[in-house]
């Protein structure tokens, strides 16, 4: 049996769920796990999300849509000030890790050997392990060549971390001679999300 619910109550439940969740929530998850006992349409959920987004436009946080759903994020202009409250130091990433991550993001699916060909140096297994442990990269298959090397691609968690809905939102890649991949693309993106 489903129960009727007001638009305002739907909005409040969604807002509370988003604030309490440690990961983005999709419209499907909101409907199936939060609002399942109520008579709520997908369009009503989307409308509520739009209202919440409007409400927070002039606040210190924004409601943003990323690959996995919706989440609240601190406005970029407040990141440095709010970071002062954190006990943890922001993670620092090596140039090699950033270059490897950028190559995977822009050239996926790509093998470790192909990354090494572009970078001109060997890719440490520690770098690949770190990217996989962070859930930014996953193995999506094996290339049909001798040795069947693993092919790597980014994950939804990668898109979520960098506040992207899709890979099409990545900045345009400049030729390597004009700009270091690590410094111009990934470092900028990472500094805004720390």
C-alpha positions in Angstrom: 0.0 0.0 0.0 1.4 3.4 -1.0 0.8 6.6 1.0 0.3 10.1 -0.4 2.9 12.6 0.5 3.3 16.3 -0.1 5.9 17.8 -2.4 7.4 19.7 0.6 7.8 16.4 2.5 9.4 14.7 -0.5 11.8 17.6 -0.8 12.7 17.4 2.9 13.2 13.7 2.9 15.5 13.9 -0.2 17.5 16.8 1.4 17.9 14.8 4.6 19.0 11.7 2.7 21.6 13.7 0.6 23.1 15.3 3.7 23.4 12.0 5.6 24.8 10.0 2.7 28.5 9.6 2.2 28.0 8.9 -1.5 25.9 10.4 -4.3 22.3 9.2 -4.5 20.6 8.6 -7.9 16.9 9.2 -8.6 16.4 5.5 -8.8 17.9 4.9 -5.3 15.9 7.8 -3.9 12.7 6.3 -5.3 13.4 2.6 -4.5 15.1 2.9 -1.1 13.9 6.2 0.4 10.5 6.9 -1.0 9.3 3.3 -1.8 6.3 3.5 0.6 5.0 6.7 -0.8 3.2 7.5 -4.1 6.0 9.5 -5.7 6.8 9.8 -9.4 10.2 10.1 -10.9 9.3 13.5 -12.2 8.3 14.6 -8.7 11.7 13.5 -7.4 13.5 15.4 -10.2 11.4 18.5 -9.5 12.3 18.2 -5.8 16.0 18.0 -6.6 15.6 21.1 -8.8 13.9 22.9 -5.9 16.7 21.9 -3.5 19.3 23.0 -6.0 17.6 26.4 -6.3 17.4 26.8 -2.5 21.2 26.2 -2.1 22.3 28.5 -5.0 23.1 31.3 -2.5 24.4 29.1 0.3 27.9 27.7 1.1 27.1 24.3 -0.5 25.6 23.3 -3.8 23.6 20.3 -4.9 25.5 18.9 -7.9 24.8 16.0 -10.2 27.7 13.6 -10.7 28.0 10.3 -12.5 26.4 8.3 -9.7 23.7 10.7 -8.7 23.3 13.8 -6.6 25.4 15.1 -3.7 26.1 18.3 -1.7 29.5 19.9 -2.2 31.2 22.9 -0.7 31.3 25.8 -3.1 34.8 26.0 -4.7 35.4 29.5 -3.3 35.1 28.1 0.3 37.4 25.0 -0.1 40.5 26.6 1.3 38.8 28.0 4.3 36.9 24.9 5.1 40.0 22.8 4.6 41.5 24.5 7.7 39.0 22.5 9.8 40.3 19.2 8.6 42.8 17.3 10.7 44.0 15.4 7.7 46.4 16.8 5.2 45.2 16.7 1.6 46.5 13.8 -0.3 49.5 14.7 -2.5 49.9 12.7 -5.7 53.1 12.2 -7.6 53.5 13.5 -11.1 53.8 9.9 -12.4 50.4 9.0 -10.8 48.7 12.1 -12.2 50.1 11.5 -15.7 49.0 7.9 -15.5 45.5 8.9 -14.3 45.2 11.5 -17.1 46.2 9.1 -19.8 43.7 6.5 -18.6 41.0 9.2 -18.4 41.7 10.5 -21.9 42.8 7.4 -23.8 40.7 4.6 -22.2 40.7 1.7 -22.5 44.4 1.7 -22.4 47.1 -0.9 -21.3 50.0 -0.3 -19.0 52.3 -0.7 -22.0 50.5 2.0 -24.0 50.8 4.3 -21.0 54.5 3.6 -20.8 54.9 4.3 -24.6 53.3 7.7 -24.2 55.1 8.6 -21.0 58.4 7.1 -22.1 59.1 5.5 -18.7 57.9 2.4 -16.9 54.6 2.6 -14.9 55.1 1.4 -11.3 52.7 -1.3 -10.3 52.2 0.8 -7.1 50.6 3.5 -9.2 48.1 1.2 -10.9 47.4 -0.4 -7.5 46.7 3.0 -5.9 44.4 4.0 -8.7 42.5 0.7 -8.4 42.3 0.9 -4.6 40.9 4.4 -4.8 38.2 3.0 -7.2 39.2 5.5 -9.9 40.3 2.9 -12.3 39.2 -0.7 -13.1 40.2 -3.4 -15.5 37.7 -3.5 -18.3 39.2 -6.4 -20.3 42.3 -7.8 -21.8 43.9 -6.7 -25.2 44.0 -9.5 -27.8 47.8 -9.5 -28.2 50.4 -11.8 -26.8 50.4 -11.7 -23.0 46.8 -10.4 -23.0 47.6 -7.2 -21.0 44.9 -5.7 -18.9 43.0 -2.7 -20.3 42.2 0.1 -17.8 39.4 2.6 -17.8 37.9 5.1 -15.3 35.0 4.4 -12.9 31.9 6.3 -11.8 33.8 6.9 -8.5 36.5 8.8 -10.6 33.8 10.9 -12.2 32.1 11.5 -8.8 35.4 12.5 -7.1 36.1 15.1 -9.8 32.4 16.3 -9.9 31.8 15.1 -13.5 28.7 13.6 -15.0 30.6 12.1 -17.9 34.0 12.0 -19.5 32.9 14.6 -22.0 33.2 17.2 -19.2 37.0 16.6 -19.0 38.9 19.7 -20.0 40.2 19.7 -23.6 43.6 18.0 -23.7 46.5 20.0 -25.0 49.4 18.3 -26.9 52.1 17.1 -24.4 54.6 19.6 -25.9 52.4 22.5 -24.9 51.4 21.4 -21.5 52.2 18.7 -19.0 49.2 16.5 -18.5 49.7 16.2 -14.8 50.2 19.9 -14.1 47.7 21.5 -16.4 44.7 19.1 -16.2 44.7 16.7 -13.2 46.4 19.0 -10.7 43.9 21.7 -11.3 41.0 19.3 -11.0 42.4 17.7 -7.9 43.1 21.0 -6.1 39.5 22.0 -6.5 38.3 18.8 -4.9 40.6 18.6 -1.9 
